[in-house]
Amino acid sequence: MTLRLETRARSLAGELLECWWNGKFGQDQRSDLWLKRFGEAWCVESRHGGIGAQRHRHYFGDEMSARSLLQTLKTEHGQQWKWVPKG
């Protein structure tokens, strides 16, 4: 029973595959990007402006489209993006 509940909770939260940040601190300067997977769906989530900022989510049916948007966002914001290891 516990395993089933854990699996269900994980599928609702999504599986975090990659996390990036622009290396800056502060409400007006920090930006974060996440690549997640929800079963067969892919999600690119972005936040620009620190912890209190609104998050934007874009969903895709394939990995290539999601990674394309992730790269576009990194390029548009012209930052030195840093990969954040999971865990």
N, CA and C atoms as a LAMMPS dump frame, in Angstrom:
ITEM: TIMESTEP
0
ITEM: NUMBER OF ATOMS
261
ITEM: BOX BOUNDS ff ff ff
-5.0000000000000000e+02 5.0000000000000000e+02
-5.0000000000000000e+02 5.0000000000000000e+02
-5.0000000000000000e+02 5.0000000000000000e+02
ITEM: ATOMS id mol type element x y z
1 1 1 N 0.821 -1.201 0
2 1 2 C 0 0 0
3 1 3 C 0.863 1.261 0
4 2 1 N 1.902 1.286 0.807
5 2 2 C 2.765 2.464 0.867
6 2 3 C 3.432 2.729 -0.467
7 3 1 N 3.919 1.678 -1.112
8 3 2 C 4.57 1.839 -2.402
9 3 3 C 3.605 2.439 -3.419
10 4 1 N 2.367 1.985 -3.429
11 4 2 C 1.377 2.504 -4.357
12 4 3 C 1.129 3.987 -4.107
13 5 1 N 1.017 4.403 -2.856
14 5 2 C 0.8 5.812 -2.534
15 5 3 C 2.006 6.654 -2.91
16 6 1 N 3.21 6.153 -2.665
17 6 2 C 4.423 6.885 -3.043
18 6 3 C 4.49 7.074 -4.55
19 7 1 N 4.183 6.038 -5.298
20 7 2 C 4.216 6.116 -6.755
21 7 3 C 3.188 7.119 -7.251
22 8 1 N 1.994 7.107 -6.681
23 8 2 C 0.934 8.044 -7.071
24 8 3 C 1.348 9.483 -6.751
25 9 1 N 1.895 9.712 -5.568
26 9 2 C 2.329 11.063 -5.184
27 9 3 C 3.443 11.549 -6.091
28 10 1 N 4.377 10.679 -6.431
29 10 2 C 5.485 11.053 -7.303
30 10 3 C 4.975 11.407 -8.701
31 11 1 N 3.983 10.665 -9.202
32 11 2 C 3.458 10.963 -10.537
33 11 3 C 2.707 12.283 -10.552
34 12 1 N 2.055 12.647 -9.462
35 12 2 C 1.364 13.933 -9.388
36 12 3 C 2.349 15.088 -9.302
37 13 1 N 3.444 14.897 -8.592
38 13 2 C 4.447 15.95 -8.427
39 13 3 C 5.35 16.043 -9.644
40 14 1 N 5.437 14.988 -10.403
41 14 2 C 6.33 14.958 -11.554
42 14 3 C 7.714 14.505 -11.142
43 15 1 N 8.459 14.092 -12.113
44 15 2 C 9.832 13.66 -11.884
45 15 3 C 10.761 14.777 -12.349
46 16 1 N 11.513 15.324 -11.419
47 16 2 C 12.46 16.389 -11.745
48 16 3 C 13.668 15.778 -12.442
49 17 1 N 13.924 16.221 -13.669
50 17 2 C 15.038 15.689 -14.441
51 17 3 C 16.235 16.627 -14.445
52 18 1 N 15.976 17.926 -14.563
53 18 2 C 17.057 18.92 -14.567
54 18 3 C 16.582 20.197 -13.896
55 19 1 N 17.523 20.89 -13.301
56 19 2 C 17.244 22.184 -12.678
57 19 3 C 18.413 23.106 -13.006
58 20 1 N 18.093 24.332 -13.412
59 20 2 C 19.097 25.33 -13.777
60 20 3 C 18.777 26.635 -13.067
61 21 1 N 19.805 27.413 -12.729
62 21 2 C 19.589 28.763 -12.205
63 21 3 C 20.648 29.684 -12.774
64 22 1 N 20.36 30.974 -12.752
65 22 2 C 21.237 31.94 -13.426
66 22 3 C 22.411 32.405 -12.56
67 23 1 N 22.558 31.868 -11.37
68 23 2 C 23.714 32.185 -10.531
69 23 3 C 23.615 33.508 -9.79
70 24 1 N 22.446 34.138 -9.86
71 24 2 C 22.278 35.435 -9.196
72 24 3 C 21.325 35.3 -8.013
73 25 1 N 21.564 36.112 -6.998
74 25 2 C 20.713 36.132 -5.823
75 25 3 C 19.874 37.406 -5.831
76 26 1 N 18.767 37.371 -5.143
77 26 2 C 17.929 38.556 -5.025
78 26 3 C 16.625 38.418 -5.77
79 27 1 N 15.605 39.049 -5.232
80 27 2 C 14.264 38.968 -5.785
81 27 3 C 14.174 39.433 -7.23
82 28 1 N 14.935 40.415 -7.616
83 28 2 C 14.825 40.972 -8.964
84 28 3 C 15.758 40.317 -9.97
85 29 1 N 16.679 39.483 -9.505
86 29 2 C 17.708 38.975 -10.406
87 29 3 C 17.691 37.467 -10.606
88 30 1 N 17.22 36.732 -9.643
89 30 2 C 17.297 35.273 -9.725
90 30 3 C 16.289 34.714 -10.725
91 31 1 N 16.737 33.702 -11.462
92 31 2 C 15.868 32.96 -12.376
93 31 3 C 16.166 31.473 -12.24
94 32 1 N 15.128 30.663 -12.376
95 32 2 C 15.26 29.214 -12.282
96 32 3 C 14.503 28.564 -13.427
97 33 1 N 15.008 27.421 -13.882
98 33 2 C 14.35 26.616 -14.912
99 33 3 C 14.354 25.162 -14.46
100 34 1 N 13.244 24.468 -14.688
101 34 2 C 13.134 23.061 -14.338
102 34 3 C 12.626 22.277 -15.539
103 35 1 N 13.159 21.091 -15.711
104 35 2 C 12.649 20.15 -16.695
105 35 3 C 12.08 18.979 -15.908
106 36 1 N 10.778 18.707 -16.124
107 36 2 C 10.096 17.646 -15.387
108 36 3 C 9.381 16.718 -16.357
109 37 1 N 9.072 15.529 -15.851
110 37 2 C 8.287 14.576 -16.632
111 37 3 C 7.135 14.087 -15.764
112 38 1 N 5.952 14.082 -16.343
113 38 2 C 4.743 13.584 -15.694
114 38 3 C 4.241 12.407 -16.524
115 39 1 N 4.748 11.231 -16.276
116 39 2 C 4.375 10.081 -17.087
117 39 3 C 4.874 10.284 -18.514
118 40 1 N 3.959 10.42 -19.466
119 40 2 C 4.319 10.63 -20.868
120 40 3 C 4.471 12.11 -21.214
121 41 1 N 4.026 12.994 -20.343
122 41 2 C 4.084 14.44 -20.61
123 41 3 C 5.382 15.033 -20.064
124 42 1 N 5.876 16.05 -20.76
125 42 2 C 7.085 16.769 -20.372
126 42 3 C 6.702 18.195 -20.005
127 43 1 N 7.409 18.777 -19.046
128 43 2 C 7.085 20.12 -18.58
129 43 3 C 8.365 20.936 -18.406
130 44 1 N 8.325 22.159 -18.909
131 44 2 C 9.389 23.125 -18.642
132 44 3 C 8.756 24.187 -17.754
133 45 1 N 9.329 24.372 -16.582
134 45 2 C 8.813 25.336 -15.617
135 45 3 C 9.862 26.423 -15.432
136 46 1 N 9.419 27.669 -15.397
137 46 2 C 10.359 28.779 -15.228
138 46 3 C 9.866 29.724 -14.148
139 47 1 N 10.828 30.346 -13.494
140 47 2 C 10.529 31.368 -12.483
141 47 3 C 11.583 32.448 -12.623
142 48 1 N 11.155 33.672 -12.806
143 48 2 C 12.074 34.794 -12.94
144 48 3 C 11.721 35.823 -11.865
145 49 1 N 12.633 35.987 -10.903
146 49 2 C 12.404 36.956 -9.854
147 49 3 C 12.489 36.418 -8.455
148 50 1 N 12.963 35.226 -8.247
149 50 2 C 13.15 34.713 -6.899
150 50 3 C 11.954 33.949 -6.374
151 51 1 N 11.988 33.633 -5.089
152 51 2 C 11.016 32.741 -4.461
153 51 3 C 9.573 33.214 -4.605
154 52 1 N 9.302 34.472 -4.474
155 52 2 C 7.928 34.956 -4.533
156 52 3 C 7.377 35.132 -5.935
157 53 1 N 8.184 34.906 -6.939
158 53 2 C 7.764 35.152 -8.323
159 53 3 C 6.825 34.054 -8.824
160 54 1 N 6.025 34.411 -9.794
161 54 2 C 5.101 33.466 -10.399
162 54 3 C 5.865 32.469 -11.269
163 55 1 N 5.421 31.222 -11.241
164 55 2 C 6.02 30.19 -12.086
165 55 3 C 5.177 30.026 -13.343
166 56 1 N 5.847 29.744 -14.438
167 56 2 C 5.174 29.492 -15.71
168 56 3 C 5.493 28.069 -16.134
169 57 1 N 4.466 27.335 -16.555
170 57 2 C 4.649 25.94 -16.96
171 57 3 C 4.2 25.762 -18.402
172 58 1 N 5.001 25.02 -19.147
173 58 2 C 4.698 24.683 -20.542
174 58 3 C 4.786 23.17 -20.659
175 59 1 N 3.725 22.555 -21.184
176 59 2 C 3.659 21.098 -21.295
177 59 3 C 3.826 20.66 -22.741
178 60 1 N 4.486 19.492 -22.912
179 60 2 C 4.784 18.951 -24.23
180 60 3 C 4.541 17.455 -24.236
181 61 1 N 4.321 16.932 -25.413
182 61 2 C 4.12 15.496 -25.564
183 61 3 C 5.401 14.732 -25.834
184 62 1 N 6.51 15.462 -26.038
185 62 2 C 7.77 14.776 -26.318
186 62 3 C 8.946 15.54 -25.695
187 63 1 N 10.008 14.805 -25.448
188 63 2 C 11.192 15.358 -24.79
189 63 3 C 11.884 16.412 -25.646
190 64 1 N 11.973 16.172 -26.953
191 64 2 C 12.7 17.085 -27.828
192 64 3 C 12.087 18.493 -27.809
193 65 1 N 10.781 18.592 -27.824
194 65 2 C 10.119 19.899 -27.784
195 65 3 C 10.371 20.608 -26.455
196 66 1 N 10.317 19.841 -25.366
197 66 2 C 10.556 20.427 -24.045
198 66 3 C 11.996 20.938 -23.943
199 67 1 N 12.94 20.144 -24.395
200 67 2 C 14.347 20.56 -24.336
201 67 3 C 14.624 21.744 -25.255
202 68 1 N 13.899 21.84 -26.341
203 68 2 C 14.05 22.974 -27.243
204 68 3 C 13.625 24.269 -26.545
205 69 1 N 12.488 24.239 -25.85
206 69 2 C 12.06 25.43 -25.108
207 69 3 C 13.042 25.748 -23.983
208 70 1 N 13.514 24.741 -23.291
209 70 2 C 14.487 24.955 -22.213
210 70 3 C 15.709 25.691 -22.751
211 71 1 N 16.218 25.255 -23.891
212 71 2 C 17.383 25.9 -24.488
213 71 3 C 17.054 27.33 -24.931
214 72 1 N 15.882 27.526 -25.484
215 72 2 C 15.452 28.867 -25.908
216 72 3 C 15.397 29.813 -24.719
217 73 1 N 14.822 29.371 -23.624
218 73 2 C 14.731 30.22 -22.425
219 73 3 C 16.121 30.559 -21.894
220 74 1 N 17.004 29.594 -21.889
221 74 2 C 18.369 29.848 -21.417
222 74 3 C 19.063 30.862 -22.323
223 75 1 N 18.847 30.755 -23.618
224 75 2 C 19.477 31.669 -24.576
225 75 3 C 18.879 33.071 -24.481
226 76 1 N 17.554 33.167 -24.387
227 76 2 C 16.876 34.47 -24.333
228 76 3 C 17.298 35.298 -23.136
229 77 1 N 17.542 34.63 -22.027
230 77 2 C 17.881 35.359 -20.807
231 77 3 C 19.373 35.639 -20.69
232 78 1 N 20.161 35.123 -21.621
233 78 2 C 21.57 35.489 -21.742
234 78 3 C 22.392 35.398 -20.48
235 79 1 N 22.054 34.507 -19.611
236 79 2 C 22.785 34.36 -18.355
237 79 3 C 23.824 33.251 -18.482
238 80 1 N 24.669 33.164 -17.5
239 80 2 C 25.557 32.018 -17.365
240 80 3 C 24.818 30.998 -16.509
241 81 1 N 23.997 30.187 -17.123
242 81 2 C 23.162 29.233 -16.393
243 81 3 C 24.015 28.16 -15.749
244 82 1 N 23.633 27.797 -14.546
245 82 2 C 24.335 26.772 -13.784
246 82 3 C 23.394 25.603 -13.535
247 83 1 N 23.882 24.413 -13.804
248 83 2 C 23.114 23.204 -13.55
249 83 3 C 23.128 22.94 -12.054
250 84 1 N 21.969 22.611 -11.503
251 84 2 C 21.851 22.299 -10.075
252 84 3 C 21.604 20.805 -9.951
253 85 1 N 22.521 20.064 -9.321
254 85 2 C 22.322 18.624 -9.169
255 85 3 C 21.089 18.314 -8.327
256 86 1 N 20.407 17.248 -8.67
257 86 2 C 19.246 16.817 -7.879
258 86 3 C 19.712 16.209 -6.583
259 87 1 N 18.877 16.357 -5.547
260 87 2 C 19.142 15.7 -4.272
261 87 3 C 20.099 16.461 -3.477
